[in-house]
Amino acid sequence: MEPRVSIITIAVDDLDREVAFYVGMGLTRHRIDDGVAFFQMGGAILALFPRRSAEEDAGVWFGDGASRVYLAYNTRSEAEVDAVLELAVKSGGTIVKPAGRAFWGGYSGYF
């Protein structure tokens, strides 16, 4: 068996809003299916699946509140970190931690 991640699926509360956000971040939506959005990202696929549908499909309840999954966007410079955060806001995202020095020595922020 070859270890790999092929599809990252995020259960979302508002599919249209999330699709608009990721399109605003520069991703291209592929393969439009009923109620699921797919974005090719290099060797992996990002899939957005409505929370209720995902819960039914998986047979589990995910609970309320924010996701406990983090997706990282690594950049090549501090200026690019700032640019990505700015683009996230323009695309409908919310900055939850402004860019700054991280305890591990890097420069990062959260949206």
Jmol script that loads the backbone (N, CA, C; Angstrom):
load data "model"
ATOM      1  N   MET A   1       0.835  -1.178   0.000  1.00  0.00           N
ATOM      2  CA  MET A   1       0.000   0.000   0.000  1.00  0.00           C
ATOM      3  C   MET A   1       0.879   1.240   0.000  1.00  0.00           C
ATOM      4  N   GLU A   2       0.522   2.213  -0.794  1.00  0.00           N
ATOM      5  CA  GLU A   2       1.250   3.475  -0.852  1.00  0.00           C
ATOM      6  C   GLU A   2       0.500   4.528  -0.022  1.00  0.00           C
ATOM      7  N   PRO A   3       1.093   5.039   1.056  1.00  0.00           N
ATOM      8  CA  PRO A   3       0.406   6.048   1.862  1.00  0.00           C
ATOM      9  C   PRO A   3       0.239   7.347   1.090  1.00  0.00           C
ATOM     10  N   ARG A   4      -0.972   7.892   1.084  1.00  0.00           N
ATOM     11  CA  ARG A   4      -1.226   9.167   0.420  1.00  0.00           C
ATOM     12  C   ARG A   4      -2.603   9.680   0.809  1.00  0.00           C
ATOM     13  N   VAL A   5      -2.809  10.950   0.581  1.00  0.00           N
ATOM     14  CA  VAL A   5      -4.120  11.574   0.733  1.00  0.00           C
ATOM     15  C   VAL A   5      -4.557  11.975  -0.665  1.00  0.00           C
ATOM     16  N   SER A   6      -5.693  11.471  -1.101  1.00  0.00           N
ATOM     17  CA  SER A   6      -6.183  11.758  -2.450  1.00  0.00           C
ATOM     18  C   SER A   6      -7.240  12.849  -2.461  1.00  0.00           C
ATOM     19  N   ILE A   7      -8.147  12.807  -1.484  1.00  0.00           N
ATOM     20  CA  ILE A   7      -9.238  13.778  -1.426  1.00  0.00           C
ATOM     21  C   ILE A   7      -9.349  14.299   0.000  1.00  0.00           C
ATOM     22  N   ILE A   8      -9.389  15.608   0.126  1.00  0.00           N
ATOM     23  CA  ILE A   8      -9.648  16.261   1.410  1.00  0.00           C
ATOM     24  C   ILE A   8     -11.077  16.771   1.323  1.00  0.00           C
ATOM     25  N   THR A   9     -11.961  16.216   2.142  1.00  0.00           N
ATOM     26  CA  THR A   9     -13.368  16.596   2.099  1.00  0.00           C
ATOM     27  C   THR A   9     -13.700  17.419   3.335  1.00  0.00           C
ATOM     28  N   ILE A  10     -14.323  18.565   3.108  1.00  0.00           N
ATOM     29  CA  ILE A  10     -14.750  19.431   4.198  1.00  0.00           C
ATOM     30  C   ILE A  10     -16.269  19.481   4.195  1.00  0.00           C
ATOM     31  N   ALA A  11     -16.867  19.152   5.336  1.00  0.00           N
ATOM     32  CA  ALA A  11     -18.317  19.272   5.495  1.00  0.00           C
ATOM     33  C   ALA A  11     -18.622  20.735   5.801  1.00  0.00           C
ATOM     34  N   VAL A  12     -19.463  21.363   4.971  1.00  0.00           N
ATOM     35  CA  VAL A  12     -19.722  22.798   5.094  1.00  0.00           C
ATOM     36  C   VAL A  12     -21.202  23.068   5.348  1.00  0.00           C
ATOM     37  N   ASP A  13     -21.472  24.172   6.021  1.00  0.00           N
ATOM     38  CA  ASP A  13     -22.854  24.558   6.297  1.00  0.00           C
ATOM     39  C   ASP A  13     -23.505  25.254   5.114  1.00  0.00           C
ATOM     40  N   ASP A  14     -22.733  25.994   4.323  1.00  0.00           N
ATOM     41  CA  ASP A  14     -23.275  26.753   3.195  1.00  0.00           C
ATOM     42  C   ASP A  14     -22.389  26.509   1.974  1.00  0.00           C
ATOM     43  N   LEU A  15     -22.776  25.552   1.147  1.00  0.00           N
ATOM     44  CA  LEU A  15     -21.953  25.146   0.009  1.00  0.00           C
ATOM     45  C   LEU A  15     -21.684  26.306  -0.943  1.00  0.00           C
ATOM     46  N   ASP A  16     -22.711  27.071  -1.285  1.00  0.00           N
ATOM     47  CA  ASP A  16     -22.524  28.179  -2.232  1.00  0.00           C
ATOM     48  C   ASP A  16     -21.537  29.209  -1.709  1.00  0.00           C
ATOM     49  N   ARG A  17     -21.636  29.545  -0.437  1.00  0.00           N
ATOM     50  CA  ARG A  17     -20.715  30.519   0.166  1.00  0.00           C
ATOM     51  C   ARG A  17     -19.282  29.997   0.153  1.00  0.00           C
ATOM     52  N   GLU A  18     -19.113  28.729   0.494  1.00  0.00           N
ATOM     53  CA  GLU A  18     -17.768  28.148   0.528  1.00  0.00           C
ATOM     54  C   GLU A  18     -17.176  28.024  -0.875  1.00  0.00           C
ATOM     55  N   VAL A  19     -18.002  27.656  -1.852  1.00  0.00           N
ATOM     56  CA  VAL A  19     -17.520  27.593  -3.239  1.00  0.00           C
ATOM     57  C   VAL A  19     -17.052  28.972  -3.675  1.00  0.00           C
ATOM     58  N   ALA A  20     -17.845  30.007  -3.383  1.00  0.00           N
ATOM     59  CA  ALA A  20     -17.465  31.376  -3.749  1.00  0.00           C
ATOM     60  C   ALA A  20     -16.142  31.759  -3.093  1.00  0.00           C
ATOM     61  N   PHE A  21     -15.937  31.348  -1.847  1.00  0.00           N
ATOM     62  CA  PHE A  21     -14.686  31.661  -1.148  1.00  0.00           C
ATOM     63  C   PHE A  21     -13.497  31.016  -1.850  1.00  0.00           C
ATOM     64  N   TYR A  22     -13.573  29.715  -2.112  1.00  0.00           N
ATOM     65  CA  TYR A  22     -12.432  29.026  -2.723  1.00  0.00           C
ATOM     66  C   TYR A  22     -12.184  29.484  -4.158  1.00  0.00           C
ATOM     67  N   VAL A  23     -13.236  29.809  -4.890  1.00  0.00           N
ATOM     68  CA  VAL A  23     -13.062  30.380  -6.228  1.00  0.00           C
ATOM     69  C   VAL A  23     -12.370  31.736  -6.101  1.00  0.00           C
ATOM     70  N   GLY A  24     -12.783  32.537  -5.126  1.00  0.00           N
ATOM     71  CA  GLY A  24     -12.148  33.829  -4.876  1.00  0.00           C
ATOM     72  C   GLY A  24     -10.680  33.694  -4.509  1.00  0.00           C
ATOM     73  N   MET A  25     -10.314  32.573  -3.900  1.00  0.00           N
ATOM     74  CA  MET A  25      -8.915  32.306  -3.533  1.00  0.00           C
ATOM     75  C   MET A  25      -8.110  31.784  -4.715  1.00  0.00           C
ATOM     76  N   GLY A  26      -8.763  31.637  -5.874  1.00  0.00           N
ATOM     77  CA  GLY A  26      -8.038  31.258  -7.080  1.00  0.00           C
ATOM     78  C   GLY A  26      -8.193  29.815  -7.521  1.00  0.00           C
ATOM     79  N   LEU A  27      -9.008  29.022  -6.826  1.00  0.00           N
ATOM     80  CA  LEU A  27      -9.216  27.644  -7.232  1.00  0.00           C
ATOM     81  C   LEU A  27     -10.280  27.576  -8.320  1.00  0.00           C
ATOM     82  N   THR A  28     -10.221  26.557  -9.150  1.00  0.00           N
ATOM     83  CA  THR A  28     -11.193  26.344 -10.213  1.00  0.00           C
ATOM     84  C   THR A  28     -12.053  25.144  -9.855  1.00  0.00           C
ATOM     85  N   ARG A  29     -13.354  25.346  -9.868  1.00  0.00           N
ATOM     86  CA  ARG A  29     -14.266  24.243  -9.552  1.00  0.00           C
ATOM     87  C   ARG A  29     -14.337  23.300 -10.740  1.00  0.00           C
ATOM     88  N   HIS A  30     -14.211  22.018 -10.452  1.00  0.00           N
ATOM     89  CA  HIS A  30     -14.283  20.977 -11.471  1.00  0.00           C
ATOM     90  C   HIS A  30     -15.410  20.020 -11.128  1.00  0.00           C
ATOM     91  N   ARG A  31     -15.856  19.322 -12.112  1.00  0.00           N
ATOM     92  CA  ARG A  31     -16.828  18.259 -11.939  1.00  0.00           C
ATOM     93  C   ARG A  31     -17.977  18.694 -11.051  1.00  0.00           C
ATOM     94  N   ILE A  32     -18.887  19.427 -11.612  1.00  0.00           N
ATOM     95  CA  ILE A  32     -20.037  19.920 -10.853  1.00  0.00           C
ATOM     96  C   ILE A  32     -21.055  18.797 -10.721  1.00  0.00           C
ATOM     97  N   ASP A  33     -21.251  18.329  -9.496  1.00  0.00           N
ATOM     98  CA  ASP A  33     -22.215  17.293  -9.172  1.00  0.00           C
ATOM     99  C   ASP A  33     -23.285  17.876  -8.277  1.00  0.00           C
ATOM    100  N   ASP A  34     -24.341  17.145  -8.099  1.00  0.00           N
ATOM    101  CA  ASP A  34     -25.414  17.591  -7.203  1.00  0.00           C
ATOM    102  C   ASP A  34     -24.902  17.728  -5.785  1.00  0.00           C
ATOM    103  N   GLY A  35     -24.768  18.950  -5.344  1.00  0.00           N
ATOM    104  CA  GLY A  35     -24.476  19.210  -3.954  1.00  0.00           C
ATOM    105  C   GLY A  35     -23.054  18.964  -3.487  1.00  0.00           C
ATOM    106  N   VAL A  36     -22.105  18.745  -4.373  1.00  0.00           N
ATOM    107  CA  VAL A  36     -20.714  18.564  -3.977  1.00  0.00           C
ATOM    108  C   VAL A  36     -19.851  19.419  -4.896  1.00  0.00           C
ATOM    109  N   ALA A  37     -18.810  20.033  -4.351  1.00  0.00           N
ATOM    110  CA  ALA A  37     -17.897  20.834  -5.175  1.00  0.00           C
ATOM    111  C   ALA A  37     -16.508  20.218  -5.095  1.00  0.00           C
ATOM    112  N   PHE A  38     -15.851  20.093  -6.248  1.00  0.00           N
ATOM    113  CA  PHE A  38     -14.511  19.519  -6.318  1.00  0.00           C
ATOM    114  C   PHE A  38     -13.543  20.550  -6.896  1.00  0.00           C
ATOM    115  N   PHE A  39     -12.360  20.639  -6.289  1.00  0.00           N
ATOM    116  CA  PHE A  39     -11.299  21.526  -6.756  1.00  0.00           C
ATOM    117  C   PHE A  39     -10.012  20.703  -6.861  1.00  0.00           C
ATOM    118  N   GLN A  40      -9.416  20.638  -8.045  1.00  0.00           N
ATOM    119  CA  GLN A  40      -8.137  19.934  -8.209  1.00  0.00           C
ATOM    120  C   GLN A  40      -7.039  20.802  -7.611  1.00  0.00           C
ATOM    121  N   MET A  41      -6.216  20.217  -6.778  1.00  0.00           N
ATOM    122  CA  MET A  41      -5.129  20.942  -6.117  1.00  0.00           C
ATOM    123  C   MET A  41      -3.864  20.113  -6.214  1.00  0.00           C
ATOM    124  N   GLY A  42      -3.161  20.254  -7.327  1.00  0.00           N
ATOM    125  CA  GLY A  42      -1.962  19.436  -7.517  1.00  0.00           C
ATOM    126  C   GLY A  42      -2.363  17.971  -7.579  1.00  0.00           C
ATOM    127  N   GLY A  43      -1.775  17.145  -6.726  1.00  0.00           N
ATOM    128  CA  GLY A  43      -2.066  15.721  -6.721  1.00  0.00           C
ATOM    129  C   GLY A  43      -3.242  15.321  -5.858  1.00  0.00           C
ATOM    130  N   ALA A  44      -3.910  16.274  -5.254  1.00  0.00           N
ATOM    131  CA  ALA A  44      -5.057  15.975  -4.396  1.00  0.00           C
ATOM    132  C   ALA A  44      -6.279  16.761  -4.865  1.00  0.00           C
ATOM    133  N   ILE A  45      -7.416  16.379  -4.345  1.00  0.00           N
ATOM    134  CA  ILE A  45      -8.674  17.068  -4.649  1.00  0.00           C
ATOM    135  C   ILE A  45      -9.244  17.601  -3.340  1.00  0.00           C
ATOM    136  N   LEU A  46      -9.707  18.848  -3.367  1.00  0.00           N
ATOM    137  CA  LEU A  46     -10.451  19.416  -2.258  1.00  0.00           C
ATOM    138  C   LEU A  46     -11.922  19.265  -2.605  1.00  0.00           C
ATOM    139  N   ALA A  47     -12.681  18.632  -1.727  1.00  0.00           N
ATOM    140  CA  ALA A  47     -14.116  18.442  -1.941  1.00  0.00           C
ATOM    141  C   ALA A  47     -14.885  19.153  -0.841  1.00  0.00           C
ATOM    142  N   LEU A  48     -15.915  19.887  -1.222  1.00  0.00           N
ATOM    143  CA  LEU A  48     -16.818  20.526  -0.267  1.00  0.00           C
ATOM    144  C   LEU A  48     -18.141  19.784  -0.326  1.00  0.00           C
ATOM    145  N   PHE A  49     -18.628  19.341   0.809  1.00  0.00           N
ATOM    146  CA  PHE A  49     -19.805  18.499   0.902  1.00  0.00           C
ATOM    147  C   PHE A  49     -20.714  19.108   1.963  1.00  0.00           C
ATOM    148  N   PRO A  50     -21.977  19.375   1.677  1.00  0.00           N
ATOM    149  CA  PRO A  50     -22.858  19.926   2.707  1.00  0.00           C
ATOM    150  C   PRO A  50     -22.841  19.051   3.969  1.00  0.00           C
ATOM    151  N   ARG A  51     -22.784  19.693   5.111  1.00  0.00           N
ATOM    152  CA  ARG A  51     -22.647  18.983   6.391  1.00  0.00           C
ATOM    153  C   ARG A  51     -23.711  17.904   6.566  1.00  0.00           C
ATOM    154  N   ARG A  52     -24.968  18.242   6.335  1.00  0.00           N
ATOM    155  CA  ARG A  52     -26.031  17.241   6.519  1.00  0.00           C
ATOM    156  C   ARG A  52     -25.822  16.024   5.631  1.00  0.00           C
ATOM    157  N   SER A  53     -25.476  16.270   4.375  1.00  0.00           N
ATOM    158  CA  SER A  53     -25.241  15.170   3.435  1.00  0.00           C
ATOM    159  C   SER A  53     -24.035  14.341   3.862  1.00  0.00           C
ATOM    160  N   ALA A  54     -22.983  15.023   4.331  1.00  0.00           N
ATOM    161  CA  ALA A  54     -21.781  14.314   4.777  1.00  0.00           C
ATOM    162  C   ALA A  54     -22.089  13.456   6.004  1.00  0.00           C
ATOM    163  N   GLU A  55     -22.879  14.000   6.924  1.00  0.00           N
ATOM    164  CA  GLU A  55     -23.252  13.233   8.116  1.00  0.00           C
ATOM    165  C   GLU A  55     -24.057  11.996   7.731  1.00  0.00           C
ATOM    166  N   GLU A  56     -25.003  12.161   6.816  1.00  0.00           N
ATOM    167  CA  GLU A  56     -25.799  11.024   6.356  1.00  0.00           C
ATOM    168  C   GLU A  56     -24.909   9.993   5.671  1.00  0.00           C
ATOM    169  N   ASP A  57     -24.000  10.458   4.815  1.00  0.00           N
ATOM    170  CA  ASP A  57     -23.123   9.559   4.077  1.00  0.00           C
ATOM    171  C   ASP A  57     -22.209   8.779   5.023  1.00  0.00           C
ATOM    172  N   ALA A  58     -21.653   9.469   6.024  1.00  0.00           N
ATOM    173  CA  ALA A  58     -20.718   8.835   6.952  1.00  0.00           C
ATOM    174  C   ALA A  58     -21.421   8.066   8.068  1.00  0.00           C
ATOM    175  N   GLY A  59     -22.683   8.409   8.314  1.00  0.00           N
ATOM    176  CA  GLY A  59     -23.405   7.756   9.396  1.00  0.00           C
ATOM    177  C   GLY A  59     -23.006   8.248  10.768  1.00  0.00           C
ATOM    178  N   VAL A  60     -22.472   9.473  10.832  1.00  0.00           N
ATOM    179  CA  VAL A  60     -22.083  10.070  12.109  1.00  0.00           C
ATOM    180  C   VAL A  60     -22.533  11.529  12.151  1.00  0.00           C
ATOM    181  N   TRP A  61     -22.669  12.054  13.376  1.00  0.00           N
ATOM    182  CA  TRP A  61     -22.982  13.470  13.557  1.00  0.00           C
ATOM    183  C   TRP A  61     -21.697  14.181  13.906  1.00  0.00           C
ATOM    184  N   PHE A  62     -21.368  15.230  13.142  1.00  0.00           N
ATOM    185  CA  PHE A  62     -20.099  15.934  13.337  1.00  0.00           C
ATOM    186  C   PHE A  62     -20.131  16.923  14.495  1.00  0.00           C
ATOM    187  N   GLY A  63     -21.297  17.268  14.964  1.00  0.00           N
ATOM    188  CA  GLY A  63     -21.407  18.236  16.043  1.00  0.00           C
ATOM    189  C   GLY A  63     -21.499  19.653  15.511  1.00  0.00           C
ATOM    190  N   ASP A  64     -21.743  20.564  16.420  1.00  0.00           N
ATOM    191  CA  ASP A  64     -21.878  21.972  16.053  1.00  0.00           C
ATOM    192  C   ASP A  64     -20.547  22.692  16.223  1.00  0.00           C
ATOM    193  N   GLY A  65     -20.469  23.878  15.654  1.00  0.00           N
ATOM    194  CA  GLY A  65     -19.290  24.706  15.841  1.00  0.00           C
ATOM    195  C   GLY A  65     -18.315  24.606  14.694  1.00  0.00           C
ATOM    196  N   ALA A  66     -17.185  25.231  14.903  1.00  0.00           N
ATOM    197  CA  ALA A  66     -16.151  25.309  13.866  1.00  0.00           C
ATOM    198  C   ALA A  66     -15.509  23.948  13.633  1.00  0.00           C
ATOM    199  N   SER A  67     -14.979  23.791  12.448  1.00  0.00           N
ATOM    200  CA  SER A  67     -14.252  22.579  12.094  1.00  0.00           C
ATOM    201  C   SER A  67     -13.008  22.454  12.955  1.00  0.00           C
ATOM    202  N   ARG A  68     -12.614  21.251  13.193  1.00  0.00           N
ATOM    203  CA  ARG A  68     -11.386  21.009  13.952  1.00  0.00           C
ATOM    204  C   ARG A  68     -10.248  20.606  13.022  1.00  0.00           C
ATOM    205  N   VAL A  69     -10.401  20.912  11.758  1.00  0.00           N
ATOM    206  CA  VAL A  69      -9.395  20.581  10.751  1.00  0.00           C
ATOM    207  C   VAL A  69      -8.736  21.878  10.287  1.00  0.00           C
ATOM    208  N   TYR A  70      -7.434  21.858  10.157  1.00  0.00           N
ATOM    209  CA  TYR A  70      -6.693  23.013   9.664  1.00  0.00           C
ATOM    210  C   TYR A  70      -6.114  22.681   8.301  1.00  0.00           C
ATOM    211  N   LEU A  71      -6.229  23.602   7.368  1.00  0.00           N
ATOM    212  CA  LEU A  71      -5.565  23.471   6.087  1.00  0.00           C
ATOM    213  C   LEU A  71      -4.490  24.545   6.046  1.00  0.00           C
ATOM    214  N   ALA A  72      -3.293  24.184   5.680  1.00  0.00           N
ATOM    215  CA  ALA A  72      -2.190  25.134   5.649  1.00  0.00           C
ATOM    216  C   ALA A  72      -1.899  25.573   4.222  1.00  0.00           C
ATOM    217  N   TYR A  73      -1.605  26.841   4.081  1.00  0.00           N
ATOM    218  CA  TYR A  73      -1.184  27.410   2.797  1.00  0.00           C
ATOM    219  C   TYR A  73       0.218  27.937   3.034  1.00  0.00           C
ATOM    220  N   ASN A  74       1.232  27.183   2.644  1.00  0.00           N
ATOM    221  CA  ASN A  74       2.622  27.611   2.844  1.00  0.00           C
ATOM    222  C   ASN A  74       3.034  28.556   1.728  1.00  0.00           C
ATOM    223  N   THR A  75       3.685  29.636   2.106  1.00  0.00           N
ATOM    224  CA  THR A  75       4.125  30.639   1.136  1.00  0.00           C
ATOM    225  C   THR A  75       5.646  30.687   1.107  1.00  0.00           C
ATOM    226  N   ARG A  76       6.165  31.482   0.195  1.00  0.00           N
ATOM    227  CA  ARG A  76       7.615  31.603   0.054  1.00  0.00           C
ATOM    228  C   ARG A  76       8.186  32.840   0.752  1.00  0.00           C
ATOM    229  N   SER A  77       7.286  33.733   1.226  1.00  0.00           N
ATOM    230  CA  SER A  77       7.779  34.959   1.852  1.00  0.00           C
ATOM    231  C   SER A  77       6.736  35.518   2.811  1.00  0.00           C
ATOM    232  N   GLU A  78       7.176  36.414   3.675  1.00  0.00           N
ATOM    233  CA  GLU A  78       6.251  37.083   4.579  1.00  0.00           C
ATOM    234  C   GLU A  78       5.259  37.937   3.797  1.00  0.00           C
ATOM    235  N   ALA A  79       5.736  38.588   2.743  1.00  0.00           N
ATOM    236  CA  ALA A  79       4.838  39.412   1.925  1.00  0.00           C
ATOM    237  C   ALA A  79       3.725  38.563   1.312  1.00  0.00           C
ATOM    238  N   GLU A  80       4.062  37.334   0.942  1.00  0.00           N
ATOM    239  CA  GLU A  80       3.039  36.455   0.367  1.00  0.00           C
ATOM    240  C   GLU A  80       2.024  36.024   1.427  1.00  0.00           C
ATOM    241  N   VAL A  81       2.467  35.843   2.672  1.00  0.00           N
ATOM    242  CA  VAL A  81       1.531  35.551   3.766  1.00  0.00           C
ATOM    243  C   VAL A  81       0.516  36.686   3.857  1.00  0.00           C
ATOM    244  N   ASP A  82       1.008  37.912   3.879  1.00  0.00           N
ATOM    245  CA  ASP A  82       0.119  39.073   3.964  1.00  0.00           C
ATOM    246  C   ASP A  82      -0.833  39.126   2.766  1.00  0.00           C
ATOM    247  N   ALA A  83      -0.331  38.814   1.571  1.00  0.00           N
ATOM    248  CA  ALA A  83      -1.161  38.844   0.364  1.00  0.00           C
ATOM    249  C   ALA A  83      -2.249  37.772   0.412  1.00  0.00           C
ATOM    250  N   VAL A  84      -1.909  36.578   0.905  1.00  0.00           N
ATOM    251  CA  VAL A  84      -2.907  35.503   1.004  1.00  0.00           C
ATOM    252  C   VAL A  84      -3.992  35.881   2.004  1.00  0.00           C
ATOM    253  N   LEU A  85      -3.598  36.450   3.130  1.00  0.00           N
ATOM    254  CA  LEU A  85      -4.592  36.870   4.122  1.00  0.00           C
ATOM    255  C   LEU A  85      -5.507  37.954   3.550  1.00  0.00           C
ATOM    256  N   GLU A  86      -4.942  38.884   2.810  1.00  0.00           N
ATOM    257  CA  GLU A  86      -5.739  39.937   2.176  1.00  0.00           C
ATOM    258  C   GLU A  86      -6.713  39.339   1.160  1.00  0.00           C
ATOM    259  N   LEU A  87      -6.246  38.390   0.373  1.00  0.00           N
ATOM    260  CA  LEU A  87      -7.110  37.728  -0.606  1.00  0.00           C
ATOM    261  C   LEU A  87      -8.220  36.954   0.089  1.00  0.00           C
ATOM    262  N   ALA A  88      -7.904  36.311   1.208  1.00  0.00           N
ATOM    263  CA  ALA A  88      -8.920  35.572   1.963  1.00  0.00           C
ATOM    264  C   ALA A  88     -10.055  36.493   2.399  1.00  0.00           C
ATOM    265  N   VAL A  89      -9.707  37.679   2.888  1.00  0.00           N
ATOM    266  CA  VAL A  89     -10.729  38.650   3.304  1.00  0.00           C
ATOM    267  C   VAL A  89     -11.551  39.100   2.100  1.00  0.00           C
ATOM    268  N   LYS A  90     -10.892  39.417   0.987  1.00  0.00           N
ATOM    269  CA  LYS A  90     -11.602  39.835  -0.230  1.00  0.00           C
ATOM    270  C   LYS A  90     -12.527  38.743  -0.751  1.00  0.00           C
ATOM    271  N   SER A  91     -12.184  37.491  -0.460  1.00  0.00           N
ATOM    272  CA  SER A  91     -12.975  36.355  -0.931  1.00  0.00           C
ATOM    273  C   SER A  91     -14.085  35.967   0.038  1.00  0.00           C
ATOM    274  N   GLY A  92     -14.225  36.706   1.133  1.00  0.00           N
ATOM    275  CA  GLY A  92     -15.303  36.451   2.084  1.00  0.00           C
ATOM    276  C   GLY A  92     -14.865  35.786   3.375  1.00  0.00           C
ATOM    277  N   GLY A  93     -13.564  35.571   3.532  1.00  0.00           N
ATOM    278  CA  GLY A  93     -13.058  34.950   4.750  1.00  0.00           C
ATOM    279  C   GLY A  93     -12.906  35.947   5.877  1.00  0.00           C
ATOM    280  N   THR A  94     -12.615  35.439   7.042  1.00  0.00           N
ATOM    281  CA  THR A  94     -12.429  36.252   8.234  1.00  0.00           C
ATOM    282  C   THR A  94     -11.063  35.945   8.834  1.00  0.00           C
ATOM    283  N   ILE A  95     -10.283  36.961   9.101  1.00  0.00           N
ATOM    284  CA  ILE A  95      -9.000  36.771   9.778  1.00  0.00           C
ATOM    285  C   ILE A  95      -9.299  36.470  11.239  1.00  0.00           C
ATOM    286  N   VAL A  96      -8.818  35.331  11.730  1.00  0.00           N
ATOM    287  CA  VAL A  96      -9.023  35.000  13.138  1.00  0.00           C
ATOM    288  C   VAL A  96      -7.745  35.203  13.947  1.00  0.00           C
ATOM    289  N   LYS A  97      -6.604  35.287  13.242  1.00  0.00           N
ATOM    290  CA  LYS A  97      -5.337  35.622  13.887  1.00  0.00           C
ATOM    291  C   LYS A  97      -4.497  36.349  12.852  1.00  0.00           C
ATOM    292  N   PRO A  98      -4.234  37.639  13.076  1.00  0.00           N
ATOM    293  CA  PRO A  98      -3.437  38.403  12.114  1.00  0.00           C
ATOM    294  C   PRO A  98      -2.037  37.812  11.954  1.00  0.00           C
ATOM    295  N   ALA A  99      -1.415  38.091  10.833  1.00  0.00           N
ATOM    296  CA  ALA A  99      -0.061  37.606  10.580  1.00  0.00           C
ATOM    297  C   ALA A  99       0.906  38.173  11.607  1.00  0.00           C
ATOM    298  N   GLY A 100       1.854  37.346  11.998  1.00  0.00           N
ATOM    299  CA  GLY A 100       2.872  37.759  12.947  1.00  0.00           C
ATOM    300  C   GLY A 100       3.873  36.643  13.158  1.00  0.00           C
ATOM    301  N   ARG A 101       4.858  36.916  13.975  1.00  0.00           N
ATOM    302  CA  ARG A 101       5.882  35.923  14.292  1.00  0.00           C
ATOM    303  C   ARG A 101       5.254  34.768  15.064  1.00  0.00           C
ATOM    304  N   ALA A 102       5.561  33.565  14.626  1.00  0.00           N
ATOM    305  CA  ALA A 102       5.060  32.367  15.289  1.00  0.00           C
ATOM    306  C   ALA A 102       6.090  31.883  16.317  1.00  0.00           C
ATOM    307  N   PHE A 103       5.621  31.138  17.304  1.00  0.00           N
ATOM    308  CA  PHE A 103       6.512  30.643  18.357  1.00  0.00           C
ATOM    309  C   PHE A 103       7.621  29.754  17.788  1.00  0.00           C
ATOM    310  N   TRP A 104       7.379  29.146  16.633  1.00  0.00           N
ATOM    311  CA  TRP A 104       8.362  28.253  16.025  1.00  0.00           C
ATOM    312  C   TRP A 104       9.314  28.988  15.084  1.00  0.00           C
ATOM    313  N   GLY A 105       9.183  30.316  15.000  1.00  0.00           N
ATOM    314  CA  GLY A 105      10.145  31.103  14.247  1.00  0.00           C
ATOM    315  C   GLY A 105       9.655  31.598  12.895  1.00  0.00           C
ATOM    316  N   GLY A 106       8.541  31.092  12.418  1.00  0.00           N
ATOM    317  CA  GLY A 106       8.016  31.516  11.129  1.00  0.00           C
ATOM    318  C   GLY A 106       7.139  32.745  11.247  1.00  0.00           C
ATOM    319  N   TYR A 107       6.427  33.021  10.192  1.00  0.00           N
ATOM    320  CA  TYR A 107       5.513  34.165  10.110  1.00  0.00           C
ATOM    321  C   TYR A 107       4.202  33.604   9.581  1.00  0.00           C
ATOM    322  N   SER A 108       3.123  33.736  10.343  1.00  0.00           N
ATOM    323  CA  SER A 108       1.869  33.113   9.935  1.00  0.00           C
ATOM    324  C   SER A 108       0.673  33.862  10.474  1.00  0.00           C
ATOM    325  N   GLY A 109      -0.475  33.523   9.927  1.00  0.00           N
ATOM    326  CA  GLY A 109      -1.752  34.026  10.389  1.00  0.00           C
ATOM    327  C   GLY A 109      -2.808  32.975  10.103  1.00  0.00           C
ATOM    328  N   TYR A 110      -4.006  33.204  10.605  1.00  0.00           N
ATOM    329  CA  TYR A 110      -5.112  32.261  10.420  1.00  0.00           C
ATOM    330  C   TYR A 110      -6.315  32.982   9.841  1.00  0.00           C
ATOM    331  N   PHE A 111      -6.993  32.305   8.914  1.00  0.00           N
ATOM    332  CA  PHE A 111      -8.263  32.821   8.406  1.00  0.00           C
ATOM    333  C   PHE A 111      -9.246  31.695   8.284  1.00  0.00           C
TER     334      PHE A 111
END
end "model"
wireframe off; spacefill off
backbone 0.3
color backbone group
